[in-house]
């Protein structure tokens, strides 16, 4: 039971640390979805690779 809680905590902390790094990297490299009035509702550019840190933390926790 404790090992599942530990893996969940490790996954959460990894995602928490990686998300701002990936967000800033995608903004710097221009990997963002720019809003337009016809198709998008958001008002500012949104990173396209936002799910990568979540996937990496999940796979990393499974690897442990």
N, CA, C and O atoms as a GROMACS GRO file, in nm:
protein
  256
    1UNK      N    1   0.082  -0.119   0.000
    1UNK     CA    2   0.000   0.000   0.000
    1UNK      C    3   0.086   0.126   0.000
    1UNK      O    4   0.056   0.223  -0.069
    2UNK      N    5   0.194   0.122   0.079
    2UNK     CA    6   0.280   0.238   0.086
    2UNK      C    7   0.356   0.260  -0.044
    2UNK      O    8   0.388   0.373  -0.078
    3UNK      N    9   0.386   0.153  -0.115
    3UNK     CA   10   0.458   0.169  -0.240
    3UNK      C   11   0.372   0.239  -0.345
    3UNK      O   12   0.425   0.316  -0.425
    4UNK      N   13   0.241   0.213  -0.348
    4UNK     CA   14   0.154   0.282  -0.442
    4UNK      C   15   0.142   0.430  -0.407
    4UNK      O   16   0.139   0.515  -0.496
    5UNK      N   17   0.134   0.461  -0.280
    5UNK     CA   18   0.129   0.601  -0.238
    5UNK      C   19   0.260   0.671  -0.271
    5UNK      O   20   0.260   0.787  -0.313
    6UNK      N   21   0.371   0.602  -0.254
    6UNK     CA   22   0.502   0.659  -0.287
    6UNK      C   23   0.513   0.685  -0.437
    6UNK      O   24   0.560   0.792  -0.477
    7UNK      N   25   0.470   0.591  -0.519
    7UNK     CA   26   0.476   0.610  -0.664
    7UNK      C   27   0.382   0.722  -0.709
    7UNK      O   28   0.416   0.798  -0.799
    8UNK      N   29   0.267   0.732  -0.647
    8UNK     CA   30   0.176   0.841  -0.679
    8UNK      C   31   0.236   0.976  -0.642
    8UNK      O   32   0.223   1.073  -0.718
    9UNK      N   33   0.301   0.983  -0.528
    9UNK     CA   34   0.366   1.107  -0.486
    9UNK      C   35   0.483   1.143  -0.578
    9UNK      O   36   0.499   1.259  -0.615
   10UNK      N   37   0.562   1.045  -0.617
   10UNK     CA   38   0.673   1.068  -0.709
   10UNK      C   39   0.620   1.118  -0.843
   10UNK      O   40   0.675   1.212  -0.900
   11UNK      N   41   0.516   1.056  -0.893
   11UNK     CA   42   0.457   1.097  -1.020
   11UNK      C   43   0.403   1.239  -1.012
   11UNK      O   44   0.424   1.319  -1.104
   12UNK      N   45   0.335   1.272  -0.903
   12UNK     CA   46   0.281   1.406  -0.885
   12UNK      C   47   0.391   1.511  -0.880
   12UNK      O   48   0.382   1.614  -0.946
   13UNK      N   49   0.495   1.485  -0.802
   13UNK     CA   50   0.603   1.582  -0.788
   13UNK      C   51   0.681   1.599  -0.918
   13UNK      O   52   0.723   1.710  -0.952
   14UNK      N   53   0.700   1.490  -0.991
   14UNK     CA   54   0.768   1.499  -1.121
   14UNK      C   55   0.687   1.584  -1.218
   14UNK      O   56   0.743   1.669  -1.287
   15UNK      N   57   0.557   1.561  -1.225
   15UNK     CA   58   0.472   1.641  -1.314
   15UNK      C   59   0.469   1.787  -1.270
   15UNK      O   60   0.467   1.877  -1.353
   16UNK      N   61   0.469   1.810  -1.139
   16UNK     CA   62   0.468   1.945  -1.086
   16UNK      C   63   0.595   2.020  -1.122
   16UNK      O   64   0.590   2.141  -1.147
   17UNK      N   65   0.708   1.952  -1.125
   17UNK     CA   66   0.835   2.016  -1.160
   17UNK      C   67   0.854   2.031  -1.310
   17UNK      O   68   0.911   2.130  -1.356
   18UNK      N   69   0.808   1.934  -1.387
   18UNK     CA   70   0.831   1.937  -1.531
   18UNK      C   71   0.735   2.029  -1.607
   18UNK      O   72   0.771   2.080  -1.713
   19UNK      N   73   0.616   2.050  -1.556
   19UNK     CA   74   0.516   2.128  -1.629
   19UNK      C   75   0.562   2.272  -1.658
   19UNK      O   76   0.549   2.315  -1.772
   20UNK      N   77   0.614   2.347  -1.561
   20UNK     CA   78   0.661   2.482  -1.595
   20UNK      C   79   0.779   2.482  -1.691
   20UNK      O   80   0.791   2.571  -1.775
   21UNK      N   81   0.866   2.381  -1.680
   21UNK     CA   82   0.980   2.374  -1.770
   21UNK      C   83   0.936   2.352  -1.915
   21UNK      O   84   0.986   2.417  -2.006
   22UNK      N   85   0.843   2.260  -1.934
   22UNK     CA   86   0.794   2.232  -2.069
   22UNK      C   87   0.712   2.350  -2.122
   22UNK      O   88   0.720   2.382  -2.240
   23UNK      N   89   0.636   2.414  -2.035
   23UNK     CA   90   0.559   2.532  -2.078
   23UNK      C   91   0.652   2.641  -2.129
   23UNK      O   92   0.628   2.698  -2.236
   24UNK      N   93   0.757   2.672  -2.053
   24UNK     CA   94   0.850   2.776  -2.094
   24UNK      C   95   0.927   2.737  -2.220
   24UNK      O   96   0.953   2.821  -2.306
   25UNK      N   97   0.964   2.611  -2.231
   25UNK     CA   98   1.035   2.564  -2.350
   25UNK      C   99   0.947   2.575  -2.474
   25UNK      O  100   0.994   2.617  -2.579
   26UNK      N  101   0.821   2.537  -2.461
   26UNK     CA  102   0.733   2.544  -2.578
   26UNK      C  103   0.706   2.688  -2.618
   26UNK      O  104   0.692   2.717  -2.737
   27UNK      N  105   0.698   2.778  -2.523
   27UNK     CA  106   0.682   2.920  -2.557
   27UNK      C  107   0.806   2.974  -2.627
   27UNK      O  108   0.795   3.050  -2.723
   28UNK      N  109   0.924   2.934  -2.579
   28UNK     CA  110   1.048   2.983  -2.638
   28UNK      C  111   1.068   2.930  -2.780
   28UNK      O  112   1.117   3.002  -2.867
   29UNK      N  113   1.030   2.805  -2.804
   29UNK     CA  114   1.049   2.744  -2.936
   29UNK      C  115   0.933   2.771  -3.030
   29UNK      O  116   0.940   2.737  -3.148
   30UNK      N  117   0.826   2.831  -2.980
   30UNK     CA  118   0.712   2.863  -3.065
   30UNK      C  119   0.616   2.748  -3.087
   30UNK      O  120   0.540   2.749  -3.184
   31UNK      N  121   0.619   2.649  -3.000
   31UNK     CA  122   0.529   2.534  -3.012
   31UNK      C  123   0.399   2.564  -2.937
   31UNK      O  124   0.364   2.495  -2.842
   32UNK      N  125   0.329   2.667  -2.981
   32UNK     CA  126   0.206   2.709  -2.916
   32UNK      C  127   0.094   2.717  -3.018
   32UNK      O  128   0.116   2.733  -3.138
   33UNK      N  129  -0.027   2.706  -2.966
   33UNK     CA  130  -0.147   2.721  -3.048
   33UNK      C  131  -0.193   2.864  -3.035
   33UNK      O  132  -0.237   2.907  -2.928
   34UNK      N  133  -0.184   2.937  -3.142
   34UNK     CA  134  -0.222   3.078  -3.139
   34UNK      C  135  -0.373   3.092  -3.160
   34UNK      O  136  -0.431   3.026  -3.247
   35UNK      N  137  -0.437   3.178  -3.082
   35UNK     CA  138  -0.582   3.194  -3.096
   35UNK      C  139  -0.620   3.269  -3.223
   35UNK      O  140  -0.549   3.359  -3.267
   36UNK      N  141  -0.731   3.230  -3.280
   36UNK     CA  142  -0.791   3.306  -3.390
   36UNK      C  143  -0.941   3.316  -3.360
   36UNK      O  144  -0.995   3.231  -3.289
   37UNK      N  145  -1.007   3.414  -3.413
   37UNK     CA  146  -1.147   3.436  -3.374
   37UNK      C  147  -1.244   3.332  -3.428
   37UNK      O  148  -1.358   3.327  -3.383
   38UNK      N  149  -1.202   3.249  -3.522
   38UNK     CA  150  -1.294   3.155  -3.585
   38UNK      C  151  -1.300   3.020  -3.516
   38UNK      O  152  -1.407   2.959  -3.507
   39UNK      N  153  -1.186   2.972  -3.467
   39UNK     CA  154  -1.184   2.833  -3.419
   39UNK      C  155  -1.148   2.816  -3.272
   39UNK      O  156  -1.181   2.714  -3.213
   40UNK      N  157  -1.081   2.913  -3.212
   40UNK     CA  158  -1.030   2.894  -3.076
   40UNK      C  159  -1.095   2.993  -2.981
   40UNK      O  160  -1.122   3.107  -3.017
   41UNK      N  161  -1.120   2.949  -2.860
   41UNK     CA  162  -1.184   3.033  -2.760
   41UNK      C  163  -1.084   3.099  -2.665
   41UNK      O  164  -1.117   3.198  -2.600
   42UNK      N  165  -0.962   3.045  -2.656
   42UNK     CA  166  -0.866   3.102  -2.562
   42UNK      C  167  -0.812   3.235  -2.614
   42UNK      O  168  -0.811   3.260  -2.734
   43UNK      N  169  -0.768   3.319  -2.521
   43UNK     CA  170  -0.726   3.453  -2.558
   43UNK      C  171  -0.576   3.472  -2.571
   43UNK      O  172  -0.530   3.577  -2.615
   44UNK      N  173  -0.498   3.371  -2.533
   44UNK     CA  174  -0.353   3.383  -2.541
   44UNK      C  175  -0.296   3.250  -2.591
   44UNK      O  176  -0.366   3.149  -2.587
   45UNK      N  177  -0.172   3.248  -2.638
   45UNK     CA  178  -0.114   3.122  -2.690
   45UNK      C  179  -0.108   3.013  -2.583
   45UNK      O  180  -0.070   3.039  -2.468
   46UNK      N  181  -0.144   2.893  -2.623
   46UNK     CA  182  -0.145   2.776  -2.534
   46UNK      C  183  -0.040   2.677  -2.584
   46UNK      O  184  -0.037   2.647  -2.704
   47UNK      N  185   0.048   2.625  -2.496
   47UNK     CA  186   0.148   2.526  -2.539
   47UNK      C  187   0.081   2.400  -2.594
   47UNK      O  188  -0.018   2.353  -2.539
   48UNK      N  189   0.137   2.348  -2.702
   48UNK     CA  190   0.080   2.228  -2.764
   48UNK      C  191   0.128   2.099  -2.699
   48UNK      O  192   0.064   1.995  -2.715
   49UNK      N  193   0.236   2.103  -2.626
   49UNK     CA  194   0.293   1.981  -2.570
   49UNK      C  195   0.272   1.976  -2.418
   49UNK      O  196   0.361   1.930  -2.345
   50UNK      N  197   0.158   2.023  -2.370
   50UNK     CA  198   0.132   2.029  -2.227
   50UNK      C  199   0.114   1.895  -2.160
   50UNK      O  200   0.132   1.885  -2.038
   51UNK      N  201   0.080   1.792  -2.235
   51UNK     CA  202   0.061   1.661  -2.173
   51UNK      C  203   0.189   1.580  -2.163
   51UNK      O  204   0.189   1.473  -2.103
   52UNK      N  205   0.297   1.628  -2.219
   52UNK     CA  206   0.424   1.554  -2.216
   52UNK      C  207   0.475   1.536  -2.073
   52UNK      O  208   0.516   1.424  -2.040
   53UNK      N  209   0.476   1.638  -1.986
   53UNK     CA  210   0.524   1.613  -1.849
   53UNK      C  211   0.439   1.514  -1.772
   53UNK      O  212   0.491   1.439  -1.688
   54UNK      N  213   0.310   1.512  -1.798
   54UNK     CA  214   0.222   1.417  -1.729
   54UNK      C  215   0.255   1.275  -1.775
   54UNK      O  216   0.264   1.183  -1.694
   55UNK      N  217   0.273   1.257  -1.905
   55UNK     CA  218   0.308   1.126  -1.959
   55UNK      C  219   0.443   1.080  -1.906
   55UNK      O  220   0.459   0.964  -1.867
   56UNK      N  221   0.541   1.168  -1.906
   56UNK     CA  222   0.676   1.132  -1.859
   56UNK      C  223   0.673   1.094  -1.711
   56UNK      O  224   0.739   0.999  -1.671
   57UNK      N  225   0.599   1.168  -1.631
   57UNK     CA  226   0.593   1.134  -1.489
   57UNK      C  227   0.520   1.002  -1.465
   57UNK      O  228   0.557   0.926  -1.376
   58UNK      N  229   0.418   0.975  -1.543
   58UNK     CA  230   0.346   0.848  -1.532
   58UNK      C  231   0.435   0.730  -1.570
   58UNK      O  232   0.441   0.631  -1.498
   59UNK      N  233   0.502   0.741  -1.682
   59UNK     CA  234   0.590   0.633  -1.728
   59UNK      C  235   0.710   0.617  -1.633
   59UNK      O  236   0.755   0.506  -1.607
   60UNK      N  237   0.759   0.730  -1.582
   60UNK     CA  238   0.870   0.722  -1.486
   60UNK      C  239   0.829   0.652  -1.358
   60UNK      O  240   0.906   0.574  -1.303
   61UNK      N  241   0.710   0.678  -1.309
   61UNK     CA  242   0.663   0.612  -1.189
   61UNK      C  243   0.640   0.462  -1.214
   61UNK      O  244   0.667   0.380  -1.127
   62UNK      N  245   0.590   0.429  -1.333
   62UNK     CA  246   0.576   0.287  -1.365
   62UNK      C  247   0.709   0.217  -1.379
   62UNK      O  248   0.722   0.099  -1.347
   63UNK      N  249   0.809   0.291  -1.427
   63UNK     CA  250   0.943   0.234  -1.439
   63UNK      C  251   1.008   0.203  -1.305
   63UNK      O  252   1.089   0.112  -1.294
   64UNK      N  253   0.971   0.280  -1.204
   64UNK     CA  254   1.026   0.254  -1.070
   64UNK      C  255   0.967   0.126  -1.013
   64UNK      O  256   1.001   0.087  -0.901
   0.00000   0.00000   0.00000
